[in-house]
Amino acid sequence: MTPVLLRSIEENGMLKEEFTEDGKTVSHTVITSIIQEQPGPITETPTLEEMQTQTLLNTEYLVVMSEIENV
């Protein structure tokens, strides 16, 4: 007979699943640790002003590099 999940209990960071074959008594138990995912680092999104400033600097850099190549 195929085992059927009788009950599932979470306690102390563990998942305890009890299975039955006759619908009444526990035939076997599986205990699994519950893994809590750690949140990743939060990266701040640059402000509009910071992005505009970086774009201006990049543009000025490219203009200067272009002038140097033409000299």
ROSE-4610 file (N, C-alpha, C; in Angstrom, 1 decimal, always signed):
// ROSE-4610
residu = [M/M/M/T/T/T/P/P/P/V/V/V/L/L/L/L/L/L/R/R/R/S/S/S/I/I/I/E/E/E/E/E/E/N/N/N/G/G/G/M/M/M/L/L/L/K/K/K/E/E/E/E/E/E/F/F/F/T/T/T/E/E/E/D/D/D/G/G/G/K/K/K/T/T/T/V/V/V/S/S/S/H/H/H/T/T/T/V/V/V/I/I/I/T/T/T/S/S/S/I/I/I/I/I/I/Q/Q/Q/E/E/E/Q/Q/Q/P/P/P/G/G/G/P/P/P/I/I/I/T/T/T/E/E/E/T/T/T/P/P/P/T/T/T/L/L/L/E/E/E/E/E/E/M/M/M/Q/Q/Q/T/T/T/Q/Q/Q/T/T/T/L/L/L/L/L/L/N/N/N/T/T/T/E/E/E/Y/Y/Y/L/L/L/V/V/V/V/V/V/M/M/M/S/S/S/E/E/E/I/I/I/E/E/E/N/N/N/V/V/V]
num = [1/1/1/2/2/2/3/3/3/4/4/4/5/5/5/6/6/6/7/7/7/8/8/8/9/9/9/10/10/10/11/11/11/12/12/12/13/13/13/14/14/14/15/15/15/16/16/16/17/17/17/18/18/18/19/19/19/20/20/20/21/21/21/22/22/22/23/23/23/24/24/24/25/25/25/26/26/26/27/27/27/28/28/28/29/29/29/30/30/30/31/31/31/32/32/32/33/33/33/34/34/34/35/35/35/36/36/36/37/37/37/38/38/38/39/39/39/40/40/40/41/41/41/42/42/42/43/43/43/44/44/44/45/45/45/46/46/46/47/47/47/48/48/48/49/49/49/50/50/50/51/51/51/52/52/52/53/53/53/54/54/54/55/55/55/56/56/56/57/57/57/58/58/58/59/59/59/60/60/60/61/61/61/62/62/62/63/63/63/64/64/64/65/65/65/66/66/66/67/67/67/68/68/68/69/69/69/70/70/70/71/71/71]
x = [+0.8/+0.0/+0.9/+0.5/+1.2/+1.0/+2.1/+2.0/+1.2/+0.5/-0.3/+0.0/+0.1/+0.5/-0.7/-0.4/-1.4/-1.5/-0.3/-0.3/+1.1/+1.1/+2.4/+2.4/+3.5/+3.7/+5.0/+4.9/+6.1/+6.4/+7.6/+8.0/+9.5/+10.0/+11.4/+12.2/+11.7/+12.4/+12.5/+11.7/+11.7/+10.2/+10.2/+8.9/+8.8/+7.8/+7.7/+6.4/+6.7/+5.6/+5.4/+4.2/+3.9/+3.0/+3.4/+2.7/+2.1/+1.0/+0.3/+0.0/-0.2/-0.5/-1.9/-2.4/-3.8/-4.8/-4.3/-5.2/-5.3/-4.7/-4.9/-3.5/-2.7/-1.4/-0.3/+0.7/+1.9/+2.8/+3.1/+4.0/+5.4/+5.6/+6.9/+6.8/+8.0/+8.0/+9.2/+9.0/+10.1/+10.2/+11.5/+11.7/+12.7/+12.3/+13.1/+13.3/+14.5/+14.7/+14.2/+13.6/+13.1/+14.1/+14.5/+15.6/+15.0/+15.4/+15.0/+15.9/+15.4/+16.3/+16.7/+18.0/+18.5/+18.3/+17.7/+17.5/+18.9/+18.9/+20.2/+20.4/+21.6/+21.9/+20.9/+20.5/+19.7/+20.6/+20.4/+21.2/+20.3/+20.8/+20.0/+20.0/+18.9/+18.7/+19.2/+20.1/+20.6/+19.4/+19.5/+18.5/+18.6/+17.6/+17.6/+18.7/+19.0/+20.1/+21.4/+21.6/+22.9/+23.1/+22.0/+22.1/+22.4/+21.7/+22.0/+23.5/+24.0/+25.3/+26.3/+26.1/+26.9/+26.9/+25.7/+25.5/+26.3/+26.3/+27.0/+28.5/+29.0/+30.4/+30.8/+30.0/+30.4/+30.4/+29.5/+29.5/+30.7/+31.1/+32.2/+33.5/+33.6/+34.7/+34.9/+33.7/+33.8/+34.2/+33.7/+34.1/+35.6/+36.1/+37.6/+38.4/+38.0/+38.7/+38.7/+37.6/+37.4/+38.4/+38.4/+39.3/+40.8/+41.1/+42.5/+42.9/+42.0/+42.3/+42.5/+41.8/+41.8/+43.0/+43.8/+44.9/+46.1]
y = [-1.2/+0.0/+1.2/+2.3/+3.5/+4.4/+4.9/+5.8/+7.1/+7.5/+8.8/+9.7/+11.0/+12.0/+12.0/+11.7/+11.8/+13.2/+13.7/+15.1/+15.7/+17.1/+17.8/+18.9/+18.9/+19.8/+20.6/+21.9/+22.8/+23.1/+22.8/+23.2/+23.3/+24.4/+24.6/+24.6/+25.2/+25.3/+24.0/+23.1/+21.8/+21.4/+20.7/+20.2/+18.7/+18.3/+16.9/+16.4/+15.4/+14.8/+13.4/+13.0/+11.7/+11.0/+9.8/+9.1/+7.8/+7.4/+6.2/+5.3/+4.1/+3.1/+2.6/+2.7/+2.2/+3.3/+4.6/+5.7/+6.1/+5.3/+5.6/+5.7/+4.7/+4.7/+5.2/+5.8/+6.4/+5.2/+5.1/+4.1/+4.6/+5.8/+6.4/+7.9/+8.6/+10.0/+10.5/+11.7/+12.4/+13.8/+14.1/+15.4/+16.1/+17.4/+18.2/+19.5/+20.1/+21.4/+22.5/+23.5/+24.6/+25.6/+25.9/+26.9/+28.2/+29.2/+30.6/+31.3/+31.8/+32.5/+33.9/+34.2/+35.5/+36.5/+37.6/+38.6/+39.1/+39.4/+39.8/+41.3/+41.8/+43.2/+44.1/+45.2/+46.2/+47.2/+47.3/+48.3/+49.5/+50.6/+51.9/+52.2/+52.6/+53.1/+54.5/+54.9/+56.3/+57.2/+58.4/+59.4/+59.9/+60.6/+61.1/+62.1/+62.9/+63.9/+63.2/+62.1/+61.3/+60.7/+60.2/+59.6/+60.6/+61.8/+62.9/+63.3/+63.5/+63.9/+62.9/+61.6/+60.5/+60.6/+60.8/+60.9/+62.0/+63.2/+64.4/+64.1/+63.5/+63.1/+62.2/+61.2/+60.2/+60.9/+61.8/+62.6/+63.4/+64.2/+65.0/+64.2/+63.0/+62.2/+61.7/+61.3/+60.9/+62.0/+63.3/+64.4/+64.7/+64.6/+64.8/+63.8/+62.5/+61.4/+61.6/+62.0/+62.2/+63.4/+64.4/+65.6/+65.1/+64.3/+63.8/+63.0/+62.2/+61.3/+62.2/+63.3/+64.1/+65.1/+65.2/+66.1/+65.5]
z = [+0.0/+0.0/+0.0/-0.7/-0.8/+0.5/+1.1/+2.2/+1.9/+2.8/+2.6/+3.8/+3.5/+4.5/+5.5/+6.8/+7.9/+8.5/+8.8/+9.3/+9.1/+9.1/+8.9/+10.0/+10.8/+11.9/+11.8/+12.0/+12.0/+13.4/+13.9/+15.2/+15.3/+16.0/+16.2/+14.9/+13.9/+12.6/+11.8/+12.2/+11.5/+11.1/+10.0/+9.4/+9.7/+10.4/+10.8/+10.0/+9.1/+8.4/+8.8/+9.2/+9.6/+8.5/+8.1/+7.0/+7.6/+6.9/+7.3/+6.1/+6.4/+5.4/+5.6/+6.8/+7.1/+7.4/+7.3/+7.6/+9.1/+10.0/+11.4/+12.1/+12.0/+12.7/+11.8/+12.5/+11.8/+11.4/+10.1/+9.6/+9.6/+9.3/+9.3/+9.4/+9.8/+10.0/+9.3/+8.6/+7.9/+8.5/+9.0/+9.6/+8.7/+8.3/+7.4/+8.1/+7.9/+8.5/+7.5/+8.0/+7.2/+7.0/+5.8/+5.5/+5.3/+6.1/+6.0/+5.1/+4.0/+3.0/+3.6/+3.5/+4.0/+2.9/+3.2/+2.2/+1.7/+0.4/-0.3/+0.1/-0.3/+0.0/-0.8/-0.2/-0.8/-1.5/-2.8/-3.6/-3.8/-3.6/-3.8/-5.2/-5.7/-7.1/-7.1/-8.1/-8.2/-8.5/-8.0/-8.2/-9.7/-10.1/-11.5/-11.7/-10.6/-10.7/-10.8/-10.1/-10.2/-11.6/-12.1/-13.5/-14.5/-14.4/-15.3/-15.2/-14.0/-13.8/-14.4/-14.2/-14.8/-16.3/-16.9/-18.3/-18.9/-18.2/-18.6/-18.6/-17.5/-17.4/-18.5/-18.8/-19.8/-21.2/-21.4/-22.7/-22.8/-21.8/-21.8/-22.0/-21.4/-21.5/-23.0/-23.6/-25.0/-25.9/-25.7/-26.5/-26.4/-25.2/-25.0/-25.6/-25.5/-26.2/-27.7/-28.2/-29.6/-30.1/-29.3/-29.6/-29.6/-28.6/-28.5/-29.7/-30.2/-31.4/-32.6/-32.7/-33.9/-33.9/-32.8/-32.8/-33.5]
